[in-house]
Amino acid sequence: MSTTLRRIDRPPVAVPLAIAVVAVLASALNALLALAGTSIGARGPGLQPIPFLSLTVLAAVGGAVGWHLVDRIAKRPSRVMRWLVPSFLAVSFLPDIFIGIAAGTGDGWVYAAVLMCMHVTTITVAVLTYRRLMPLKDREGRRDQDA
């Protein structure tokens, strides 16, 4: 008797649902971080609602699309995500570091640190949501619920 494994495709609503969940949760958490940052003296345009909300939604869309594409294209998507996600986080820190260097003061570095916390928050919410709503396939093409 032979067993045939077939790839289980995700429901069509999974990607838009994941985008919505990440956009809402990460935006709410980033709003709290922006409030906390301004209360401790961080000042900058990135802590205003329009910039951080729009960039959070953009990150949710880009992350979900990227997650979906890696899952469909890569032979071992979990392995790819193990280096891709931290790489994206590290690259997202570069503008913040440049902001801190350009400011040259303690307030500039506080602002940069708040932005870095927003990036960590957004990526954490995204990965946890994507793992739950868009599980990656394993080597045999089955959905890995514990990826």
N, C-alpha and C positions, 0 to 999 in steps of 0.2 A: 504494500500500500504506500502510495507516495503522497506527500503533502505539498501543496502548491501555496507559496506565499504570494500575496498580492498587496500592492501598495494601497494603503488606505488614504485617500485624499481628504484633505480637511474640508469642512463645510464652507460654502462661499461666503458666509457671514463672518467667518473667523477673523479675517484680516481687518475689515472695517470695525468690528467689535473691539478688537485689540487696540486699534488706533484710538477709538473713543475712550476706552478705559484708561489708557496711558495718558492721553491728552488731559482728561479730567483730573485724575489722581496726581499726576506730576505737576500740573498747573496749580492745584490747591497746595501741594507741599512747597512748591517754589514760591508761591505767594507768602506763605508763612516764613520761608527763609528770607525773602526780600524785606518783609516787615522786621524780622529780627535783625537783619543786616543794617537797615536804616536806623534802628533803635540803638545800635552800638556805634554808629558814626560812619557807616559806609555810604558813600554818595557816588552815584553814577547813573547813566542812562539805562544800563542793563537791569536796574532794580525797579524801573517803572513798569507798570502792568502791560502796556502794549508790546514792548520789545520782548520781555521774557515769556509772555503768554504765546505770542506768535511763534517764537523760536521753539518753545516746548511742543506746540502742535506740529510744527515742521519736523522736529526730531521724532515725534511719535509716528508720523507718516513715513519718514525716511527709514526709521528703524524697523517698522513692520514690513515694509516692502523689501528691505534688505534681508531681513530674517526669512521671509517667504522665498526670496530668490536663492539664498544660500541653501535652504532646505531642498529646493527643487533641483539645483544644479550640482551641489557638492556630493561626492560619494559618501563622505563622513561629515555631515553638517555639524555635529556636536564638537568634533575636533576643530573644525574651522572656527566655530563660535568661541571656543576657548582662547584663541589668540586674537580674533577679530574684535571682540567686545572690549577687552582691555586696551587694545591698540587705538580704537576710536576714542575711548575715554582719555588716554594720554594725549592724543592729538587735540582733543577739545580743550585741554588745559593750556595749550600754547598761547592763544590770544590772551588768556587771563594772566599768564606769566608776563607777557609783554605789557599788559596794562599796569601790573605791579611795578615793573622795571621803569616804565615811562613816568609813572607818578612819583616814584622815588621817595615817597613818604609812607608813614604807617597807615594813613587813611586809604591810600591807593592799594596797599596790600590787603587791607581788610575787605575792600571792595572786590579784589581779585579772589580772595578766599571764599567770599559769599558766592561768587559766580561759580567757582570750582565745586562748592557744595551743591549748587543747583544742578551742575552736570552729573555729579555722582547720584543725586536723587533721581533725576530723570532716567538715567541708564539703569539704575537698580529697579525702579518701577517697571520700566520697559522689559527688561529681561525676565523678571518674575511673571509679568503678565503674558509675554510671548510664550514662555515655557508652559504656562497653564492653558492658554487658548490656542496656541499654534505649536504643539509639540513637534520636535524634530524627528525625522525618520532615523531608524537605526540602519546598520549595514544591509539588512535584508529588505529594506524598504518599508518596514512596519513603523508605525508611530511609536516613539519612545516616550512614554508618559513620565519618566523620571529623568529626562535629559537635563 
